[in-house]
Amino acid sequence: MSARVLFVTFNRLSPADQGNARRAMQMARLYKALGLEVDLLYHCDEGFDPALSHTLSQIFGTVRVVPPKVSKRVYKPEHLCHIADWYDPQLDTACREMHALRAYQVVHVNYIWYTPLFKQFGPEVAKVLDTHDIFGDRAQKYRQAGLEPHWFSTTIGQEDSAIQRADVALAIQKEEAAELATRGHRNILSLPYIEPCVRPFQATTTQRPLTFGYLGSGNDWNVRSMQAFTAKLRQVGSQFAHPMVVAGGICKHIPDMPGLIKLGFVKELHTFYDAIDIAINPMVGGTGLKIKTVEPLSYGKPVLTTPSGAQGLSHLWQLPIVADPQAMVDYLLQNFQAPNPALVQTLISQAQASQQAFEGEYLGQVERFKRWLNSRLH
């Protein structure tokens, strides 16, 4: 009998159209690839329906759905969240009952406010926390960028206590792992996010103008980034003659302009990536996973980004990094006013080299995680 994992998440895992859901699916697939049986405890913040039920039954062994009953209180004006207000005590009973029936060797939770459920498992069960982001004083990062704080932010003390409940805490970015280590944590493992390649790295054979594109949700950081980029694009006007395709929730937040093509929500990602040649991610800030930077590589597309967009990736990144959204428009004007197939091919080669470097790093960190897991299971 293979070892069993109890996987706990509030994310709707199908369709996995948010970065955190994709990360969760990455980890679920990893456990299965390592030969473990994975059960799901879905704290269904994001809905449940027959289609989702069917999909989850194909992925997981046992699935239990718990409708949330939790306040998720946010204290104003400091925008402070207490883990106790975000944790749902119903999960305690669900965990005890599932463990009694299935005898888990590993329990994996996503986000620090789910770590209280670790108390339902004895020391013989390996406790894995996927942090997804750093949430201690997260509200300050929003204010420093002139944005209203959004979602979850807590004290460093509460975050530290949550991490200490885990046997291992996974950090997606090396910088996050380093920050947590400087706070005294010795149970941190960096495990980056990577998408498997589904398209080859090659120039399009379609007869069309060189086309750029951005796909993203309508979160505050994306809106600020794309508004800055499109404002600069409007200033240069007809000097930039290439189509710019935009998809996702961001479409509702940027004005129409000549050359800008809005696709809205795309059900299949290839619909977007097959329509573009080069992706952009003109990030001005933000925290956590930069899926808009790594995802295009899996579709064989080069990406132009900023230091914020390359955060956690820059040590392996081989494509150009421009200072900010305005500088990105300048780069496009300088290099693509006339056809420039040589540069396009160079960007494609750099994208492929970056993807290979990410895959190498990911496999190395997976081996570290695998060794730790084996030490707990055997």
C-alpha positions as CSV (number, residue, x, y, z in Angstrom):
1,M,0.0,0.0,0.0
2,S,1.4,3.4,-1.0
3,A,1.7,6.3,1.5
4,R,-1.3,8.7,1.6
5,V,-1.3,12.4,1.5
6,L,-4.2,14.6,2.8
7,F,-4.1,17.7,0.5
8,V,-6.0,20.7,1.9
9,T,-6.9,23.8,-0.2
10,F,-9.6,26.4,-0.7
11,N,-8.7,26.8,-4.4
12,R,-11.0,25.7,-7.1
13,L,-8.6,23.3,-9.0
14,S,-10.5,23.1,-12.2
15,P,-10.2,25.1,-14.3
16,A,-7.0,26.1,-12.6
17,D,-7.1,29.7,-14.0
18,Q,-5.4,31.4,-11.0
19,G,-1.7,31.1,-10.1
20,N,-2.3,29.7,-6.7
21,A,-4.6,27.0,-8.1
22,R,-1.9,26.0,-10.6
23,R,0.7,25.8,-7.9
24,A,-1.6,23.6,-5.9
25,M,-2.1,21.3,-8.9
26,Q,1.7,21.2,-9.4
27,M,2.1,19.9,-5.9
28,A,-0.7,17.4,-6.2
29,R,0.8,16.0,-9.4
30,L,4.2,15.9,-7.8
31,Y,3.0,13.7,-4.9
32,K,1.3,11.4,-7.4
33,A,4.4,11.2,-9.5
34,L,6.4,10.2,-6.4
35,G,4.0,7.2,-6.0
36,L,1.8,8.6,-3.2
37,E,-2.0,8.4,-3.1
38,V,-3.5,11.9,-2.7
39,D,-6.9,12.7,-1.0
40,L,-8.4,16.1,-1.1
41,L,-10.1,18.2,1.6
42,Y,-11.6,21.0,-0.3
43,H,-12.6,24.0,1.8
44,C,-14.8,25.3,-1.0
45,D,-14.3,29.0,-1.0
46,E,-14.5,29.1,-4.8
47,G,-17.6,27.0,-5.5
48,F,-18.6,23.4,-6.2
49,D,-20.6,21.9,-9.0
50,P,-21.0,18.6,-10.8
51,A,-18.3,19.3,-13.4
52,L,-15.8,20.1,-10.6
53,S,-16.8,17.1,-8.7
54,H,-16.2,14.8,-11.7
55,T,-12.8,16.4,-12.4
56,L,-11.6,16.1,-8.8
57,S,-12.7,12.5,-8.6
58,Q,-10.4,11.7,-11.6
59,I,-7.4,13.4,-9.8
60,F,-7.8,12.4,-6.1
61,G,-8.6,9.2,-4.3
62,T,-11.1,10.5,-1.7
63,V,-12.6,14.0,-1.9
64,R,-14.3,15.7,1.0
65,V,-16.0,19.1,0.6
66,V,-16.4,21.4,3.5
67,P,-18.4,24.6,2.9
68,P,-16.7,27.4,4.8
69,K,-18.0,29.0,8.0
70,V,-15.4,31.5,9.0
71,S,-15.4,35.3,9.5
72,K,-12.1,36.2,7.7
73,R,-12.2,39.4,9.6
74,V,-9.9,42.2,8.5
75,Y,-9.1,44.8,11.2
76,K,-9.1,48.4,9.9
77,P,-7.4,50.8,9.4
78,E,-4.2,48.7,9.6
79,H,-5.6,45.9,7.5
80,L,-4.6,43.2,10.0
81,C,-5.8,39.6,9.8
82,H,-5.5,37.1,12.6
83,I,-5.0,33.5,11.6
84,A,-7.6,32.5,14.2
85,D,-10.2,34.6,12.3
86,W,-9.4,32.9,9.0
87,Y,-9.2,29.3,10.2
88,D,-12.4,27.3,10.1
89,P,-12.8,25.0,13.1
90,Q,-15.0,22.7,11.0
91,L,-11.8,21.4,9.4
92,D,-10.7,19.9,12.7
93,T,-13.5,17.4,12.7
94,A,-13.1,16.7,9.0
95,C,-9.4,16.0,9.4
96,R,-9.9,13.7,12.4
97,E,-12.5,11.7,10.5
98,M,-10.6,11.4,7.3
99,H,-7.4,10.4,9.2
100,A,-9.3,7.8,11.1
101,L,-10.5,6.2,7.9
102,R,-7.4,6.7,5.7
103,A,-4.4,6.9,8.1
104,Y,-2.3,9.6,6.4
105,Q,1.4,9.7,6.4
106,V,1.5,13.3,5.0
107,V,-0.7,16.3,5.4
108,H,-0.2,19.2,3.0
109,V,-1.8,22.6,3.5
110,N,-1.8,25.7,1.3
111,Y,-1.4,29.0,3.1
112,I,-0.4,29.8,6.7
113,W,-4.0,30.2,8.0
114,Y,-4.6,26.5,7.5
115,T,-1.7,25.4,9.7
116,P,-3.9,25.1,12.9
117,L,-5.3,21.9,11.5
118,F,-1.8,20.3,11.9
119,K,-2.8,19.9,15.6
120,Q,-5.1,17.1,14.5
121,F,-2.2,14.9,13.5
122,G,0.5,13.3,15.6
123,P,4.3,13.6,15.2
124,E,4.3,10.5,13.0
125,V,2.6,12.5,10.2
126,A,4.7,14.7,8.0
127,K,3.3,18.2,8.0
128,V,3.9,20.3,4.8
129,L,3.1,23.9,4.4
130,D,3.1,25.6,1.0
131,T,3.4,29.3,1.9
132,H,2.6,30.7,-1.6
133,D,3.8,34.1,-0.4
134,I,5.1,36.1,2.5
135,F,2.1,37.5,4.5
136,G,3.8,39.1,7.4
137,D,3.4,42.9,7.0
138,R,2.1,42.3,3.5
139,A,-0.2,45.3,3.8
140,Q,2.8,47.6,4.0
141,K,4.0,46.5,0.5
142,Y,0.7,47.7,-0.9
143,R,0.8,51.0,0.8
144,Q,4.4,51.6,-0.3
145,A,3.2,51.2,-3.9
146,G,0.2,53.6,-3.3
147,L,-2.4,50.8,-3.3
148,E,-5.0,49.8,-0.8
149,P,-4.1,46.6,1.0
150,H,-5.9,43.6,-0.3
151,W,-6.7,40.1,1.0
152,F,-4.6,38.6,3.8
153,S,-1.9,40.3,5.8
154,T,-0.9,39.4,9.3
155,T,1.9,40.1,11.8
156,I,5.4,38.6,11.3
157,G,4.9,37.0,14.7
158,Q,1.7,35.1,13.6
159,E,3.4,34.1,10.4
160,D,6.4,32.8,12.2
161,S,4.2,30.8,14.6
162,A,2.3,29.2,11.6
163,I,5.6,28.2,9.9
164,Q,6.8,26.6,13.1
165,R,3.8,24.3,13.1
166,A,5.1,22.7,9.9
167,D,7.9,20.1,9.5
168,V,8.8,21.7,6.2
169,A,7.6,25.0,4.6
170,L,7.8,25.5,0.9
171,A,8.7,28.8,-0.6
172,I,8.1,29.4,-4.3
173,Q,10.8,32.1,-4.7
174,K,14.4,31.9,-3.5
175,E,14.1,35.4,-2.1
176,E,11.2,34.4,0.0
177,A,13.1,31.3,1.3
178,A,16.0,33.5,2.2
179,E,13.8,36.1,4.0
180,L,12.2,33.3,6.1
181,A,15.6,31.8,6.8
182,T,16.9,35.2,8.1
183,R,14.0,35.2,10.5
184,G,15.4,32.0,12.1
185,H,13.4,29.3,10.3
186,R,15.3,26.1,9.6
187,N,12.5,24.2,7.9
188,I,12.3,26.2,4.6
189,L,12.7,24.6,1.2
190,S,12.6,26.5,-2.0
191,L,10.5,24.7,-4.6
192,P,9.8,26.9,-7.6
193,Y,6.8,26.9,-9.9
194,I,7.3,25.7,-13.4
195,E,5.0,24.9,-16.3
196,P,5.7,21.9,-18.5
197,C,6.4,22.8,-22.1
198,V,3.4,22.3,-24.4
199,R,4.7,24.2,-27.5
200,P,8.1,24.2,-29.2
201,F,10.4,27.3,-29.2
202,Q,10.1,28.5,-32.7
203,A,9.0,31.5,-34.7
204,T,5.5,31.4,-35.9
205,T,4.9,30.5,-39.6
206,T,1.6,32.4,-39.7
207,Q,1.6,35.4,-42.0
208,R,0.7,38.2,-39.6
209,P,2.4,41.3,-38.1
210,L,4.7,40.6,-35.1
211,T,2.2,40.4,-32.2
212,F,2.7,41.1,-28.5
213,G,0.4,40.0,-25.7
214,Y,-0.4,40.1,-22.0
215,L,-2.6,37.7,-20.1
216,G,-3.6,38.5,-16.5
217,S,-6.3,38.9,-14.0
218,G,-7.7,42.2,-12.8
219,N,-5.8,42.3,-9.5
220,D,-4.5,45.7,-8.3
221,W,-0.9,45.1,-9.3
222,N,-1.8,44.0,-12.8
223,V,-4.1,46.9,-13.3
224,R,-1.5,49.4,-12.2
225,S,1.2,47.8,-14.4
226,M,-0.9,47.6,-17.5
227,Q,-2.4,51.1,-17.1
228,A,1.2,52.5,-16.9
229,F,2.2,50.5,-20.0
230,T,-0.9,51.4,-22.1
231,A,-0.6,55.1,-21.1
232,K,2.9,55.2,-22.5
233,L,1.7,53.2,-25.6
234,R,-1.0,55.9,-26.2
235,Q,1.6,58.6,-26.0
236,V,3.7,57.1,-28.8
237,G,0.6,56.5,-30.9
238,S,1.1,55.2,-34.4
239,Q,4.9,54.9,-33.9
240,F,4.2,51.5,-32.5
241,A,2.4,49.6,-35.3
242,H,2.2,46.1,-33.9
243,P,-1.0,44.5,-32.5
244,M,-1.1,44.1,-28.7
245,V,-3.4,41.3,-27.6
246,V,-4.7,41.4,-24.0
247,A,-6.7,38.6,-22.3
248,G,-8.1,37.8,-18.9
249,G,-9.8,40.0,-16.3
250,I,-7.4,42.8,-16.9
251,C,-9.4,43.6,-20.1
252,K,-12.1,45.4,-18.0
253,H,-9.5,47.8,-16.5
254,I,-7.7,49.2,-19.5
255,P,-9.3,51.6,-22.1
256,D,-9.7,50.7,-25.7
257,M,-7.1,52.1,-28.1
258,P,-6.0,51.5,-31.7
259,G,-4.0,48.3,-32.0
260,L,-5.2,46.9,-28.7
261,I,-7.2,43.6,-29.1
262,K,-9.1,42.4,-26.0
263,L,-9.9,38.7,-25.9
264,G,-11.4,38.8,-22.4
265,F,-11.5,35.4,-20.6
266,V,-10.0,32.6,-22.7
267,K,-11.1,29.1,-21.8
268,E,-8.0,27.5,-23.4
269,L,-4.6,29.2,-22.9
270,H,-3.4,28.1,-26.3
271,T,-6.1,30.4,-27.8
272,F,-4.1,33.4,-26.4
273,Y,-0.6,32.1,-26.9
274,D,-1.2,30.9,-30.5
275,A,-2.3,34.5,-31.3
276,I,1.0,36.2,-30.1
277,D,4.7,36.1,-30.8
278,I,6.2,37.8,-27.7
279,A,4.6,38.1,-24.3
280,I,5.0,41.1,-22.0
281,N,4.8,41.4,-18.2
282,P,5.4,45.1,-17.3
283,M,5.0,44.5,-13.5
284,V,5.5,47.5,-11.2
285,G,5.5,45.5,-8.0
286,G,3.6,42.7,-6.3
287,T,4.2,39.6,-4.2
288,G,4.2,35.9,-4.7
289,L,4.2,33.8,-7.8
290,K,4.8,35.7,-11.1
291,I,3.0,33.2,-13.3
292,K,2.7,35.7,-16.1
293,T,6.5,35.5,-16.5
294,V,6.9,31.7,-16.5
295,E,3.8,30.6,-18.2
296,P,4.6,32.0,-21.7
297,L,7.8,30.0,-21.8
298,S,5.8,26.7,-21.6
299,Y,4.1,27.8,-24.8
300,G,7.4,28.5,-26.5
301,K,7.0,32.3,-26.3
302,P,9.7,34.8,-25.2
303,V,8.8,37.2,-22.4
304,L,9.8,40.8,-21.9
305,T,9.5,41.8,-18.2
306,T,10.7,44.2,-15.5
307,P,12.7,43.5,-12.3
308,S,9.4,43.0,-10.4
309,G,8.2,40.5,-13.0
310,A,11.5,38.6,-12.8
311,Q,11.6,38.5,-9.0
312,G,12.6,35.0,-7.9
313,L,13.7,34.2,-11.5
314,S,16.5,36.7,-12.3
315,H,19.3,34.4,-11.2
316,L,18.4,32.1,-14.2
317,W,16.7,34.6,-16.5
318,Q,18.4,35.1,-19.9
319,L,15.9,37.4,-21.7
320,P,16.1,41.2,-21.5
321,I,14.8,42.9,-18.3
322,V,13.7,46.5,-18.7
323,A,13.3,49.0,-15.8
324,D,9.6,49.7,-15.9
325,P,6.5,49.8,-18.1
326,Q,7.6,53.0,-19.8
327,A,11.0,51.6,-20.5
328,M,9.3,48.5,-22.0
329,V,7.5,50.7,-24.6
330,D,10.8,52.4,-25.4
331,Y,12.5,49.0,-25.9
332,L,9.7,47.9,-28.3
333,L,10.0,51.1,-30.3
334,Q,13.8,50.9,-30.5
335,N,13.9,47.3,-31.6
336,F,10.7,46.6,-33.5
337,Q,9.7,49.7,-35.6
338,A,11.2,47.8,-38.5
339,P,11.1,44.0,-39.0
340,N,13.7,42.4,-36.8
341,P,13.7,38.6,-37.4
342,A,17.2,38.2,-36.0
343,L,16.2,39.7,-32.6
344,V,13.0,37.6,-32.5
345,Q,15.1,34.5,-33.0
346,T,17.6,35.6,-30.3
347,L,14.7,36.1,-27.9
348,I,13.3,32.7,-28.7
349,S,16.8,31.2,-28.0
350,Q,17.0,33.1,-24.7
351,A,13.5,31.9,-23.7
352,Q,14.4,28.3,-24.4
353,A,17.6,28.6,-22.4
354,S,15.7,30.2,-19.5
355,Q,13.1,27.4,-19.5
356,Q,15.8,24.8,-19.5
357,A,17.6,26.5,-16.6
358,F,14.3,26.7,-14.6
359,E,13.6,23.0,-15.3
360,G,17.1,22.1,-14.1
361,E,16.6,24.1,-10.9
362,Y,13.2,22.6,-10.3
363,L,14.3,19.1,-10.7
364,G,17.1,19.7,-8.3
365,Q,14.8,21.1,-5.6
366,V,12.3,18.2,-6.2
367,E,15.1,15.8,-5.4
368,R,15.7,17.6,-2.1
369,F,12.0,17.5,-1.3
370,K,11.9,13.8,-2.3
371,R,14.9,13.0,0.0
372,W,13.2,14.8,2.9
373,L,9.9,13.1,2.3
374,N,11.5,9.6,2.0
375,S,13.3,10.3,5.3
376,R,9.9,10.8,7.0
377,L,8.1,7.9,5.3
378,H,10.8,5.2,5.8
